[in-house]
């Protein structure tokens, strides 16, 4: 079976509202894993050429949090070299552990006051297992599937301007009955993250010495 990568737009950012739609879409394909770009209006990448950068608390389940935090720090370090810091490595910071997605201008400017950095990286991983055998509208004899869904979002905030300068999410789904992996949640979350970083790498302005 092959992998498929598609683009689709969602007006509602709540993950639960798109699960059923993705499920029915997956029924039309033999693919066991599918990925979708959520924000088609984000056509540009990231300008890594200047400033000090802070990677905030990566929101993810405990079983994958350390791995995706380390991966994120390594990947952004490829662009930023020694201009990026993980928030736990700087004990002088005065910021909350959790920064909600799409913060307002006041929240972003408060991050500037509490960190004295120029840019803030916010990474959030969400997942939900949906046992679709409980859906009465589905023909169980033919469509009996158990799916794991995930969304990985990366936002970048310009702390000097108080603006969100990058916002993108990749949404993925995997058929747990495919037998391709013993840990479908890990596979689909890391798959979403890698798709998202590939987009960033292709579109962004690189730092040059």
JOSUL-V539238 format. One record per pair of residues at least 4 apart in sequence whose C-alpha atoms are under 6 Angstrom apart, sorted by the first residue. I is the first residue (numbers start at 1). GAP is how many residues later the second one is. Records with the same first field share a line. If there is no record, write none. Layout:
# JOSUL-V539238
I->GAP + GAP
This chain:
# JOSUL-V539238
1->30
2->29
3->28 + 30
4->30
5->30
6->30
7->29 + 30
8->28 + 29 + 30
9->29
32->142 + 143
33->140 + 141
34->138 + 139
35->136 + 137
36->134 + 135
37->133
38->131 + 132
39->129
45->155 + 158 + 159
46->158
47->157 + 158
48->157 + 158 + 159
49->158
51->67
52->31 + 65 + 66
53->30 + 31 + 65 + 66 + 67
54->30 + 31 + 32 + 66
55->31 + 32 + 66
56->31 + 65 + 66
58->11 + 65 + 66
59->65 + 66
60->5 + 65
61->4
65->4
68->4
73->4
77->4
79->128
93->21 + 22
94->20
95->19
103->4
105->57
108->51 + 54
109->50 + 53
111->4
112->4 + 47
118->41
119->38 + 39 + 40
120->36 + 37
121->34 + 35
122->32 + 33
123->30 + 31
124->28 + 29
125->26 + 27
126->24 + 25
127->22 + 23
128->20 + 21
129->19
130->17
131->15
132->13 + 14
133->11
139->4
140->4
146->30
147->27 + 28 + 29
148->25 + 26
149->23 + 24
150->21 + 22 + 39
151->19 + 20
152->17 + 18 + 40 + 41
153->15 + 16
154->14
155->11 + 12
156->8 + 9 + 10
157->6 + 7 + 8
158->4 + 5
170->22
172->16
187->4
200->4
